[in-house]
Amino acid sequence: MKFKNIKSFILLAALMLMTGFSSCVGDLDVDPINPQQTMTLDQDALFNKIYASFCLTGQTGPSGNADIADMDEGRSEFFRMAWNLNELTTDEAHWIWLTDTGMDEMLHNSYGASAAFSIGLYYRLYFTVTLCNFFLEQVPDDGTSSMERAEIRFIRALQYYYIMDLYGNAAFTESVSSELAERYTRTQYFDYIEKELKECETDMAEAGQNTYGRVDKVAAWNLLARLYLNAEVYTGTAQWQNAMDYAQKVINNGYYRLCTTGATNPVTGEVYSAYQMLFLADNNTNGAQYETIFPILFDGVTTKSYGGMNFLILASYSSTMDATIPSGTNCSWGKCVRVRKPLLDKFYTTTPPAGKTIAEMTAPANDDRALFYGNGFSASIEDETDATAGFACVKFRNVRSDGQSNQVVDYVNADLSLFRVAEAYLTYAEASTRLNGTNADAKEKINVLRSRANAAQRNLYTLDDICDEWAREFWFEGRRRMDLVRFNKYAGQASYKWEWMGGTYQGAQFSANRSIFALPENDLANNSNLIQNPGY
């Protein structure tokens, strides 16, 4: 079928939605499909739309003609919603505007079945699943599109991974059909994702041999390593050796590697550490691209949205911050994203410095990853409504290391690293430690990352040390909740607490059932196969 625009084919999915979530697809201003008319598929447009679903929210730029109805389009981008669920609910991130819809329940771990961001991400994930199912139904498995089909199978498996991790037990289908989707448990999802990744790997490109921004075999290995690292959470059975094996495959892939070289801006003289290079506007060319296994592409001209890197940068800065660490944009959202004190405590053994330069913050931490801004702000967030409470994040910036100007500055050009090689080092170290106790192999893997950050190397690392190292390496990158759950430092416990956990400044235990999120009531009403998660 050849559609009027890329959104037209979604009309088919909207008419035959798998779980009854008809409200999740935006209003379709398209011509009705005439069953008497012969139509052809625009394969390239559909393929591109599936990749674009990671960074865009609709058909006309940052707003207008949205993919997901009944939700502010700017907030409906995949990474922004996943970030909210995985960071704002943890010891890393806080949000200044508690009156924003759904924010207080994320920040205070009181989310229920009506949680706006949980519902929005659920529909975003299934929106992309539907696109993938449609592609795989329409593009024949005849050998001419084997690599594209393999990539789409990977992306569908990744969507189901997020569904499994965040919602536990939900709807599953591989087709666009009027039949109700069946209910899958976490174990069923795990088995399916494992099978899909191993099968599609065969037809995926070799390491580094695909177009930048598309996935290859190493992305499949990395997701398998993550799957196995969390296997005990998902299925009740640990698979530490498999996690180690696939992490080692990622490390030894032959193309992707850690970024270990910094740069000096030839115009401003600013010095960037190797770690900083990963999060700058030229991270697709400055050497950081070799660490990024799966980049989500952001371009200030062609990929305009209020999610992803646009969100991370615009939400982190305010006009009151000194220009010594420029964001590289011409606007900010007033530092609505801020750092919780327990994250600072991972870097500073004494009172965090109120610095306004990179050196003033990283030198006392003895760690290049301490990319915070403290000048004029308090380290603790005792009053959630106080705009000066909480340090700012200056990890992500829309500036180029080569001194060149960005084409535009109202939207950012830095790509988002959804997967990067550093994950494999910590995956191996953690799995090895859980399997064999503290050991030299685990120590070596962690010390490689700490060496890159100019942090002191240690002789051994306990599991608690490794949990902290996940935070130091990946803070604000959208994964913290998953790590805390695996270390039993999230829901249903009070031995590890953080500011405003459970709704109190001192931190309070919240219910164990909130280690996963609720299914939307609309889906339960429209699909009798589904069962609400316990406690909701």
N, C-alpha and C positions, 0 to 999 in steps of 0.2 A: 504494500500500500504506500502511495506517496502522499504525505500529509501536507496540509496547508502550512503548518509550522511544526516544530518539534513537539509542541504540546498536544497536537491533535491526536496523536496515537495514544496519549494517556487517557483519552475519552474511553477507549476500549477497556483500559484497566479500571476506570472509575465505574463503568457499567458492570464489571464483573469482579469487584474487589474481594480479596480473599478472606478478609476478617470482618467485613462490614464497616470498615472505617471510611465511609463515604465522605465524611467531612474533611478527611486529610488531604484530599486533592483539591487544588484551587479551582475557582470558577473557570470553566472551559469555554472561552469565547471563540468557538471554532464552528465550522460548518458541519452539520450532521453527516454521519457516514452513510453513504448511499449503498445499500447491499447489491445494487445492480451495476455499480461502477467498479471497474477493474483498477486496482491501485497497486503501487509498488513501494517497497520499504526504502527509506533513505538510511542505509546502514551507517554511513559515516556520521550523520547527524545524531543518530541514536547512540552510537558509541561515544561520541564526544559529550553528549548530554549526561551519560552515566558518570564519566569522570568529573564533569562539571558539577555534579550533585554534591561533591565534597566541599565546594567553595561558593557556589552561587545559590540563590534562593528563588529565582524566578526567570522570566524571559526578557526583562527589559532593564537589567542592571540592578542597582541596590534596592529598588522598590518599584512596585507595580507589576501586575500579572504574576503573582506569586505561585510557587508550587504548592504550598501548604496554606489552606484557608483557615480562618478563625484564629489566627495568631499573627502578632506583629511580625512582618516579613523580615525586618532587620535582625530579629532574634531567632529566626527559624533556620539559620545556617547550621549544617551538621556539626562542625567542630565547636562552635560557640555553645550549642546546647549540650554536647557531650562534656565540654569543659565545665559548664555550670554544675552538672551532676557529679563530676569526678574531682573537682577542685574546691568549689564553694562549700561542699559538705565535709571538708577535711581540715587538717591543721595547716594548710598552706595559704589559702586565699579567702578574702572577705570582700564584701560589696558595700559601698557607702549608702546607697539608696534603698533602704529597707522597704519603702513603700512601693517599689517596682513590683509588678505582679509576679508572685511566686518566689521572690527572693528570700523573704524571711524564713520560709519553710526549708529552703536549701541550707541557709546559714545556720539554722537551729536544729537541723535533722528531725524536722517534724512533718516531712512530706507525706502525703496520702495519695489516694486514687485520683484526686483532682489537681495534683501538682502540675502547673502549666508547662514547665520545662521538661518534665518527664514525659508528659503526653506529647509535646511537640517533637521531642527526639524520637519517640516511638513511631510516630507517623512519618517522620523524615526517613528513618531506617527502612520502614516498609515501603515507602515511596520508591526508594532506590532498589529494593528487592523486586518490586513490580517491574521497574525498567529492565532489570537484569533478566527476569523471567521472560519478559516480552522479547528481548534481544535473542535469547537462547532458543525460544520457540520459532522465531522468524528467520534467523540466520542458520542455514543448513550446516550440519556437521559433515561436510563433504570434502574436507581437506583444504579448501581454499581460504577459509577464515579460522583456521585452527588456533592461531595465536590470539586473535581477538576474542574468540570464544573462551579460551583459557583465562584470559585476563578478566573477562566478565564473570566467569565462575569464581575467580579469586575475590572479586569485589563483592559478589553475593555472599560468599563465605565470610568475608569480613563484616558485612552488615549483620549476618546471623551471629557472629562472634559478639558484637556489641549487644545484640538482643539477649543472648545467653548470659553475658556478664552482668548486664544491668537489670534485666527483667526475669531471668531465671527460666521460667516456663511460660511459653507464649505460642503464637500461631506459626505454622510452618506450611509452606507450599513451594513447589517448583514450577507452577503454572499460573497463567492468568485464566481464571475459571469462575463460573458462577457457583461452584461447589464451595461449601465452607471449608476453610483450612483446618487441618488437624492440630491438636495440641501437642507440642513437643516439650519434653522435660529437658533439664540441663544436660543430662547424660545423653539423650538422643541428639541434641544439638552438638555436643562434643563429638560424638561418633561421626555425625554427618560432616562437620567442619574438617575433621581429621581426614576423612575419606576424600572430600572434595579437593583439599589442598594437595594431597599426595597425587591425585589423578591429574589435576590441571597443571601441576609442575612440569610434567613431561612436555607439554606444548608451549610453555612459557619461554621467553627469551633467556639466553645465558646472561650471567652477571654483567650488568652495565651495557648490554648490547641492544636495549630497547630505547625508544625516544625518551628523552628526559621528561619526567612527569608521568610516565607509564610504568607499570610494575613488571618485574622479571622473577626468575626463580628464587632469588634471594629474599624477596618480599614474602613468598610462600614459606620459605624456611624460617624467617623471623616470626611469622604468625604461628607456625607450628611450635617454635620454641616457647612463645608466650602461652600458647594453649597448654603445653605440657607443664610449664612452670605453675600454672594455676589449676592443674588437673585435680588436685585434692579438693580444692574449693568447689569445683564444678561437678565432680563425680564421686568424691569420697575416697578415691584411690590416687596416691601420689605417683608421678612419673618423672622423677628427678633425672634419671639417666637419659631419657629421651629429651628432656629439656637441655641437658648438657650437650648431647650429640648434635642437636639442631642449632644450638647457639654456636658450637664450634664450626659447623658448616658455614654459618654467617660470617664468623671471624675469618675463616680461611677461604672466602669466596673468590679471591683473586682480583677483584676490582674495587669494591667498596672498602674504605678504610677510615680510621679516625682522622679528623682534621687536626693536625699538630703544628701548623704554621700560622702565626698571626701576621699583622701588617701595620704599616704606618701610613696614615692618610697624607698624601703628598700636598694637599691644600691646607688642611687645618693642623697637621702635625699630630693629630690624635693617634695614640697607639692602641691597637685592638689585639687582644689575646686570641689564641687559637679557638678558645671556647666562644668568644664573642662573634667570631666569623660565621658561626652557624646561624646566627639570628639577624644578620644585616641584609640590606636591600639587594646586595649583589651576591647573595649566598648560592646563586645558581652558577656562578663563574669564579668565585674567589678561592676555590679549593674545598669549600664546605660541601659542594655537590657530591664529592666522593664519599662523604659520610652518610648522606641522606639516601636511604634505600627507597623510600616512597615519599616524594615531595608533593604537597598540594600547592599548585601554582597560583600565585597571586600577582597580578599586574595592575597598576593603577589606572590603566586605560581600558583593558579588555575584561578584567574580572573584578567588577565593582560589587562589593557587598559589605555588610556591617558585621561580618563574622570572620573567623580564621585569624590571619595576621592583622587585618584591619582592626578587628576587635581587640586583640592583645595589645596592640600599640596605642590605639586611640584611647582605650580605657585605662591605660597605665599612667598617663601623664596629665599634668594640670598646668595652667598658665602661671601658677605661683612658683613652680619649680625653676631653679636657676638654669640658665641656658648652657651651662658647662657640659651637660649631657643632653644634646638636642635629640628630640624624637624623630626628626626628619619629616614631620608633617606640618601642615599649617593649621591644625586644629587638635583639640583634645576633648575628652569627656569629663575632665575635672578629677582625674585620679579616682574614678569610681571603683576600680580594682585596687586592692591594697594587700599587703603582706601580713599574715598573722605572726605573732611573736614566736610560736614554736618553730617556725621555719627559720627565723633569724637565729634561734638558739642552736640550730644545727651547724651554724657557721661561727658564732661568737661565744666564747667561754665566759666573757664578762659583758658589761653593758654594751649593746650595739652602738657603734659610732654614728653621730648625726652628720655624716659626710654628704658633700654635694658633688664629689667627683668620683670617678671609678676607682682611682687609686686610694682615696680616703676610705672607701668601703671594702675593697678587696685586700688591701695590705693588712689591716687588723685581723681579718679572717684567715690570712695566709691561704687564700683560695680564690682563683680567678672567677669562680662561679658565683661569688657573692655580689651579684649585680643589683644592688639595692640603692635607694636614694633616701637619706634620712634627714636632710637639712629642713628644719621647720616642722618636723613630724615627730610624734612620740612612737616608741617601739611597740607599746601595748595598745590594744583597742578596748579601753575600759568603757568608753561611751561610743556606742555604734553610730550615733548621729554626728559625731565630731569629725569634721573633714580633715583635721590635722592628725587624727589617730591612725597609726599604722604607716609603716614605711612604703615607699613606692617601688615598683618594679621597673628597672631600666635594662632588662635582659633583651627585649625585642626592640629593634630600632629600624627606621626607614632611612638609614644613611648608608652610603657606599664606602667600602674600604679603599677604593681606588681614587676617591676624591671627585669623581664625576657626579653631576647633578642627575636627579631622577627626572623622568619625563614629566611627571605630575607629582604633587605633594598632598593632594586632598585624599587620595587613596594610596595604599602602600604597595611596594614592589617586592618585599621580602617573601620568599616562599616558606611554607610551613612544613616542617619535618614531621610527618606522621610516624614514620619508622626511621630510626638511624642506628648505625652500627654499634654505638655505645650501649644500647640495650642488650645486645648479645653478651657483652662482657659481664654485666651485672647479672644477667640470667644465668650464665655459666657459674659465676661465683656463688650465687645463692643456692642453686640446685646442688652444686658440689658440696657446699657446707652442710646442707640439709641431709645429704646422702652420706657424707664421710666425716662430718665434723670440721672444725677449723683445719685448713690445709694449705699447702704452698701454692697449688694451682689457683685456688680462690683468691688468695692474697695477691698473686701476680696479676690477675685480671683486674682487680680493683685498683691496684697501684698504677697500672697503666693509665687509667682514667684520672687518678689523682695527680700523677706526674704531668699529664697534659694540662691540668688546672693549676700547676705549680703549688699543689698542696702537699703537706708532709706525708711520706709513705709510712706505713705501719707494718709491724711484723705479723699481726693476725687480725682477723675481723670476725666478731661474733655475729649472730643473726640480727641482733639489735643494731649493730654497727652497719650491717648491710641495708637494713631498712632505712636508716638515716642516709646512707649513700645514694639510695634511689632518689631521695628527696633532693640531695645536693646536685645530682647530675640532671634530674628531669623536672625540677620544680616549675610549676605553671605550664607544663607541657601536656596536661590533660589526662594523667594516669594515676594520680595519687590514691584515690579511693580504692582501686583495685589492689594496690600494694598494701595498704593498711588492712584490708580484708584478709589478705593472704597471711599477714603477720598477726592476725587476731588483735588488731589495734583500732578497730572501727566500731561497729555496732555490737551491743550486748556485752560490753566490758567497761570497766572504769579504771583499769590500771594505767592506761595512757589517755590523757585528756588534753584538750586545747581550749583556747579562748572561744566562748560561746558555743562550744559543743553541747548539744542537748538543750540550748537556749539559756544558759547561764554563763556569766563571765568566767567563773572558775572552771567551768566544764562539768557536765553531768552525763551519766550513762544514758543512752537511748536504746530503744528496743532492738533486739537482734534481728527481727524481721526486716528492719530497714537496711540490711546489707544488700538487699535488692529493692527495686521500685515496684510500684503497683501497676497492674494493667489498666488501661483506660476503661471507664465504665461503659463507654459507647461500644467498645469491642465486645465486652461481656454480654451486652444486651443484644448484639447482632450475631454473635457466634456462640451457639450453645455448647460447642466443644471446649471452650475455654473455661478455666477456673481461676478465680482471683488468687493471687499469692497470699499465703498465710499472714494474718495480722492486719490485713487491709479490708 
